Amino acid sequence: MSLTSSGSLTAWLTAAAHDPFAQVLAILLGTFILEDGATALTAIAVGSGLVSMVVALPALYVGIIVGDAGLYGLGRLAALWPAARRWAPAATRRDGTPAPPAGGWWTGPALFRVVFICRFIPGTRLPIYTASGFFGAGFRVFILATAIATLIWTTALFALSLRLGQVLLDSLGAWRWVGIVGFVMSIILVGRHVARMHSRN
């Protein structure tokens, strides 16, 4: 999330201070752009009194879970594209979509574990969640795993951002928004650094 988009979300939440529907919409759109940045900014908005906790957390949960389901859906759409099927194993179902090889992580109890763990490892969700859709992994297990992981991760990041954001708001005075943008950018950069390290291993 750039400085401009960070400011835009904050400005939207400020402008919509008396319109919970507009706040929910802003938070949902923010999660589609960058989940962790939207979570941190929303927590800070709650700390500054711009948004109610009752509005903020459910909107974050819904936005992130819907985004994860969207990645699964993209995988399913790719499975219907003939060019993408060349990357899949030779076995296919009756409808022509790729059939997953037996015994992979996308079948049985391993699916829940892999999807759940991906929420906590930057850079793994896009390939794993779209592969889940591509191979037609059980959607109910997928959505349950991502929902539980989202409740844990998002709540923890929200609580941390709420606490640190309040410190920044209270201690930096006129420079508080500079500190807040720096805090959000730090979360984003750390996540990207971890993702790069993971991709090299």
C-alpha positions as CSV (number, residue, x, y, z in Angstrom):
1,M,0.0,0.0,0.0
2,S,1.5,3.3,-1.0
3,L,1.5,6.5,1.1
4,T,-1.3,7.8,-1.2
5,S,-3.5,4.8,-0.7
6,S,-2.9,4.8,3.0
7,G,-3.9,8.4,3.2
8,S,-7.0,7.7,1.0
9,L,-8.3,5.0,3.3
10,T,-7.8,7.2,6.3
11,A,-9.4,10.2,4.6
12,W,-12.4,8.0,3.5
13,L,-12.9,6.7,7.0
14,T,-12.7,10.3,8.4
15,A,-15.2,11.6,5.8
16,A,-17.5,8.6,6.6
17,A,-17.3,9.1,10.4
18,H,-21.1,9.2,10.6
19,D,-21.9,6.6,7.9
20,P,-21.1,3.1,9.1
21,F,-22.0,1.7,5.6
22,A,-19.4,3.9,3.9
23,Q,-16.9,2.8,6.6
24,V,-17.6,-0.9,6.0
25,L,-17.2,-0.3,2.2
26,A,-13.9,1.5,2.7
27,I,-12.5,-1.2,5.0
28,L,-13.6,-4.0,2.6
29,L,-11.9,-2.3,-0.4
30,G,-8.8,-1.7,1.7
31,T,-8.6,-5.5,2.5
32,F,-8.7,-6.2,-1.2
33,I,-5.8,-3.8,-1.8
34,L,-3.5,-4.9,1.0
35,E,-4.9,-6.8,4.0
36,D,-2.3,-6.1,6.7
37,G,-2.1,-2.4,5.8
38,A,-5.9,-2.1,5.9
39,T,-5.9,-3.9,9.3
40,A,-3.3,-1.6,10.8
41,L,-5.0,1.6,9.5
42,T,-8.4,0.5,10.6
43,A,-7.2,-0.3,14.1
44,I,-5.6,3.2,14.3
45,A,-8.9,4.7,13.0
46,V,-10.7,2.9,15.9
47,G,-8.1,4.2,18.4
48,S,-8.7,7.7,17.2
49,G,-12.4,7.4,17.5
50,L,-13.2,7.6,13.7
51,V,-14.6,4.0,13.5
52,S,-16.4,1.8,15.9
53,M,-14.9,-1.5,16.9
54,V,-18.2,-3.1,16.1
55,V,-17.9,-1.9,12.5
56,A,-14.2,-2.4,12.1
57,L,-13.4,-6.0,13.0
58,P,-16.4,-7.7,11.3
59,A,-15.6,-5.7,8.1
60,L,-12.0,-6.8,8.2
61,Y,-12.9,-10.4,8.8
62,V,-15.4,-10.5,6.0
63,G,-13.2,-8.6,3.5
64,I,-10.2,-10.9,4.1
65,I,-12.2,-14.1,4.0
66,V,-14.0,-13.0,0.8
67,G,-10.6,-12.1,-0.7
68,D,-9.3,-15.6,0.1
69,A,-12.4,-17.2,-1.4
70,G,-11.7,-15.0,-4.5
71,L,-8.2,-16.5,-4.8
72,Y,-9.8,-20.0,-4.7
73,G,-12.3,-18.9,-7.3
74,L,-9.5,-17.6,-9.6
75,G,-7.9,-21.1,-9.3
76,R,-11.2,-22.7,-10.3
77,L,-11.5,-20.4,-13.3
78,A,-8.0,-21.2,-14.4
79,A,-8.9,-24.9,-14.3
80,L,-11.5,-24.2,-16.9
81,W,-8.9,-22.5,-19.2
82,P,-7.4,-25.1,-21.6
83,A,-4.0,-23.4,-21.7
84,A,-3.7,-23.6,-17.9
85,R,-4.6,-27.3,-17.9
86,R,-1.3,-28.1,-19.5
87,W,0.4,-27.4,-16.2
88,A,-1.8,-29.9,-14.4
89,P,-1.5,-33.7,-14.2
90,A,-2.9,-35.7,-17.1
91,A,-5.9,-37.0,-15.1
92,T,-9.1,-35.0,-15.5
93,R,-12.7,-35.1,-14.2
94,R,-15.8,-35.7,-16.3
95,D,-16.2,-31.9,-16.8
96,G,-12.7,-31.7,-18.2
97,T,-11.1,-29.8,-15.2
98,P,-7.9,-31.1,-13.7
99,A,-8.1,-33.9,-11.2
100,P,-5.6,-33.6,-8.3
101,P,-3.1,-36.4,-7.9
102,A,-4.0,-38.6,-4.9
103,G,-2.2,-38.1,-1.6
104,G,-1.3,-34.4,-2.1
105,W,-1.8,-31.6,0.5
106,W,-5.0,-30.6,-1.3
107,T,-6.8,-33.8,-0.1
108,G,-7.8,-35.0,3.3
109,P,-6.7,-33.4,6.6
110,A,-3.6,-31.9,5.1
111,L,-5.7,-29.3,3.3
112,F,-6.9,-27.7,6.5
113,R,-3.3,-27.6,7.9
114,V,-1.7,-26.1,4.8
115,V,-4.4,-23.5,4.2
116,F,-4.3,-22.5,7.9
117,I,-0.5,-22.2,8.1
118,C,-0.4,-20.1,4.9
119,R,-2.2,-17.2,6.6
120,F,0.9,-16.8,8.8
121,I,3.6,-17.1,6.1
122,P,3.9,-14.1,3.8
123,G,4.0,-14.9,0.1
124,T,2.4,-18.3,0.3
125,R,-1.3,-17.6,0.1
126,L,-1.5,-16.7,-3.6
127,P,0.0,-19.9,-4.9
128,I,-1.6,-22.2,-2.3
129,Y,-5.1,-20.7,-2.3
130,T,-5.3,-20.6,-6.2
131,A,-3.9,-24.1,-6.4
132,S,-6.6,-25.2,-4.0
133,G,-9.2,-23.9,-6.4
134,F,-7.4,-25.2,-9.4
135,F,-7.4,-28.8,-8.1
136,G,-10.9,-28.5,-6.7
137,A,-9.9,-29.0,-3.1
138,G,-12.8,-29.1,-0.7
139,F,-14.1,-25.6,-0.5
140,R,-15.8,-26.1,2.9
141,V,-12.5,-27.2,4.5
142,F,-10.7,-24.4,2.7
143,I,-13.0,-21.7,3.9
144,L,-13.1,-23.0,7.4
145,A,-9.3,-23.1,7.6
146,T,-8.9,-19.6,6.2
147,A,-11.7,-18.2,8.4
148,I,-10.2,-19.6,11.7
149,A,-6.7,-18.4,10.7
150,T,-8.0,-15.0,9.8
151,L,-9.7,-14.6,13.1
152,I,-6.4,-15.3,14.9
153,W,-4.0,-13.4,12.7
154,T,-6.2,-10.3,12.0
155,T,-7.3,-10.0,15.6
156,A,-3.6,-10.2,16.8
157,L,-2.4,-7.6,14.2
158,F,-5.4,-5.4,14.9
159,A,-4.7,-5.5,18.7
160,L,-1.0,-4.7,18.1
161,S,-1.8,-1.8,15.7
162,L,-4.4,-0.4,18.1
163,R,-1.9,-0.4,21.0
164,L,1.0,1.0,19.0
165,G,-1.2,3.4,17.0
166,Q,-2.5,4.9,20.2
167,V,1.0,5.5,21.4
168,L,1.8,7.3,18.2
169,L,-1.3,9.3,18.3
170,D,-0.6,10.4,21.9
171,S,3.1,11.0,21.7
172,L,3.9,12.5,18.3
173,G,1.5,15.4,18.2
174,A,1.4,17.1,14.8
175,W,3.7,14.4,13.4
176,R,1.4,11.6,14.4
177,W,0.3,10.7,10.9
178,V,3.9,10.6,9.7
179,G,4.6,8.1,12.5
180,I,1.5,6.1,11.6
181,V,2.4,5.9,7.9
182,G,5.9,4.8,8.9
183,F,4.4,2.1,11.1
184,V,2.1,0.8,8.4
185,M,4.9,0.8,5.8
186,S,7.1,-1.1,8.3
187,I,4.4,-3.9,8.5
188,I,4.2,-4.0,4.7
189,L,8.0,-4.1,4.2
190,V,8.6,-6.7,6.9
191,G,6.0,-9.0,5.3
192,R,7.6,-8.6,1.9
193,H,11.0,-9.3,3.2
194,V,9.8,-12.5,4.9
195,A,8.1,-13.5,1.6
196,R,11.3,-12.9,-0.3
197,M,13.3,-15.0,2.2
198,H,10.8,-17.8,2.0
199,S,10.8,-17.8,-1.8
200,R,14.6,-18.2,-1.9
201,N,14.5,-21.3,0.4
